[in-house]
Each structure stands twice: as C-alpha cells, then as structure tokens.
Amino acid sequence: MIFGNYRAEAELYIHIGGDYTLSDKWIVGIFDIDQTTTYGTDTNNFLRKREQLGKLEIVSPDLPRSFIVTFDRVYLSPISAKTIFARSRQKQT
C-alpha cells in the first residue's frame, strides 16, 4: 500500500515453533542460544530476569536453539535463529 510518500509494508507473521506465530512488526531481535550464552553472563542474566518477571515464553519442550526478543517478552524456540531470520525476510504474496 502507498499513502502519499509513505509506503506501508504488509505485516508478516512468522512461525517460531509450537503453536506460536509472531508479527514481524513486534520482533526486536532473533538470537542464537549457543552463540550468545557460551562466552559470558550477560545473556544468561537477561533471560533469567525475563523469566523472573514472567516475560519468558517457552515455545516447545524441545531443546531451545534460539530466542526471539519482542517489545513485551522473550520467546525460546526450538527453531534455529537462521531459519527464523530467513522466514522474516520472505515477501508476503
């Protein structure tokens, strides 16, 4: 859609595992669990704090491979960050 000089992008919904689908408009970042939790404590502390605040959603009982940060919560997903990122770049037809 185009409104004057502004082009409104269509909203894309991305399956992140289990029964969870997120709007691309709400995603702040997509991160690989292994790459971000191995070499320091900052990410672990961040995830632990989200859990304490009740803002951490576990998408599936499968081993998490990525986490997705949105405006209001964090999702642990069994789908790789690379796959979720690729899905976020697909054009809606």
WOZI-V601031 format. One record per residue. N is the residue number from 1. PHI is phi in radians with two decimals (none if undefined). OMEGA is omega in degrees with one decimal (* if undefined). BURIAL is + if it has 24 or more other ideal C-beta (glycine too) atoms within 12 Angstrom, else -. Layout:
n->N phi->PHI omega->OMEGA burial->BURIAL
n->N phi->PHI omega->OMEGA burial->BURIAL
This chain:
n->1 phi->none omega->177.6 burial->-
n->2 phi->-2.25 omega->176.2 burial->-
n->3 phi->-2.12 omega->-176.4 burial->-
n->4 phi->1.07 omega->177.7 burial->-
n->5 phi->-1.59 omega->-176.8 burial->-
n->6 phi->-1.75 omega->177.3 burial->-
n->7 phi->-1.83 omega->179.4 burial->-
n->8 phi->-1.44 omega->178.2 burial->-
n->9 phi->-1.39 omega->175.8 burial->-
n->10 phi->-1.20 omega->179.2 burial->-
n->11 phi->-1.33 omega->-179.6 burial->-
n->12 phi->-1.99 omega->177.3 burial->-
n->13 phi->-1.78 omega->-172.6 burial->-
n->14 phi->-2.05 omega->176.6 burial->+
n->15 phi->-1.34 omega->-177.9 burial->+
n->16 phi->-1.94 omega->178.7 burial->+
n->17 phi->2.09 omega->-179.3 burial->+
n->18 phi->0.97 omega->178.6 burial->-
n->19 phi->-1.75 omega->-173.4 burial->-
n->20 phi->-1.78 omega->174.8 burial->+
n->21 phi->-2.35 omega->-178.2 burial->-
n->22 phi->-2.10 omega->172.9 burial->+
n->23 phi->-1.31 omega->178.2 burial->-
n->24 phi->-1.12 omega->179.5 burial->+
n->25 phi->-1.22 omega->-177.2 burial->-
n->26 phi->-1.68 omega->-176.2 burial->+
n->27 phi->-1.38 omega->177.3 burial->+
n->28 phi->-1.64 omega->-179.7 burial->-
n->29 phi->-2.85 omega->178.1 burial->-
n->30 phi->-2.17 omega->-172.1 burial->+
n->31 phi->-2.28 omega->176.3 burial->+
n->32 phi->-1.41 omega->-178.7 burial->-
n->33 phi->-1.04 omega->-175.8 burial->+
n->34 phi->-1.10 omega->-177.0 burial->-
n->35 phi->-1.25 omega->-174.1 burial->-
n->36 phi->-1.79 omega->-177.4 burial->+
n->37 phi->-1.92 omega->-174.5 burial->-
n->38 phi->-1.42 omega->-168.5 burial->-
n->39 phi->-1.91 omega->179.0 burial->-
n->40 phi->2.84 omega->-175.2 burial->-
n->41 phi->-1.94 omega->-175.6 burial->-
n->42 phi->-1.02 omega->-178.7 burial->-
n->43 phi->-1.17 omega->177.9 burial->+
n->44 phi->-1.05 omega->178.0 burial->-
n->45 phi->-1.11 omega->177.9 burial->-
n->46 phi->-1.04 omega->-178.7 burial->-
n->47 phi->-1.14 omega->178.4 burial->+
n->48 phi->-1.07 omega->179.6 burial->-
n->49 phi->-1.13 omega->177.5 burial->-
n->50 phi->-1.05 omega->179.5 burial->+
n->51 phi->-1.11 omega->178.7 burial->-
n->52 phi->-1.08 omega->179.8 burial->-
n->53 phi->-1.44 omega->-177.3 burial->-
n->54 phi->1.29 omega->-176.3 burial->-
n->55 phi->-1.93 omega->179.9 burial->-
n->56 phi->-2.00 omega->179.4 burial->+
n->57 phi->-1.86 omega->175.3 burial->+
n->58 phi->-1.68 omega->-172.1 burial->+
n->59 phi->-1.21 omega->-172.9 burial->+
n->60 phi->-2.68 omega->175.8 burial->-
n->61 phi->-1.26 omega->178.2 burial->-
n->62 phi->-1.22 omega->-180.0 burial->-
n->63 phi->-1.00 omega->179.6 burial->-
n->64 phi->-1.20 omega->177.8 burial->+
n->65 phi->-1.95 omega->-179.2 burial->+
n->66 phi->-2.64 omega->169.0 burial->+
n->67 phi->-2.35 omega->-176.4 burial->+
n->68 phi->-2.04 omega->179.4 burial->+
n->69 phi->-1.70 omega->174.9 burial->+
n->70 phi->-2.05 omega->-179.0 burial->+
n->71 phi->-1.05 omega->-174.1 burial->-
n->72 phi->-2.10 omega->178.4 burial->-
n->73 phi->-2.81 omega->179.6 burial->+
n->74 phi->-2.16 omega->-179.3 burial->+
n->75 phi->-2.04 omega->172.6 burial->+
n->76 phi->-1.61 omega->-173.9 burial->+
n->77 phi->-2.17 omega->175.5 burial->+
n->78 phi->-1.40 omega->-179.6 burial->+
n->79 phi->-1.62 omega->-177.4 burial->+
n->80 phi->-1.11 omega->177.9 burial->+
n->81 phi->-1.03 omega->-179.8 burial->+
n->82 phi->-1.07 omega->-179.8 burial->-
n->83 phi->-1.19 omega->179.4 burial->-
n->84 phi->-1.12 omega->177.8 burial->+
n->85 phi->-1.06 omega->179.0 burial->-
n->86 phi->-1.07 omega->177.9 burial->-
n->87 phi->-1.11 omega->-179.1 burial->+
n->88 phi->-1.22 omega->-178.8 burial->+
n->89 phi->-1.69 omega->179.2 burial->-
n->90 phi->-1.26 omega->178.2 burial->-
n->91 phi->-1.44 omega->177.1 burial->-
n->92 phi->-1.43 omega->179.6 burial->-
n->93 phi->-2.02 omega->* burial->-
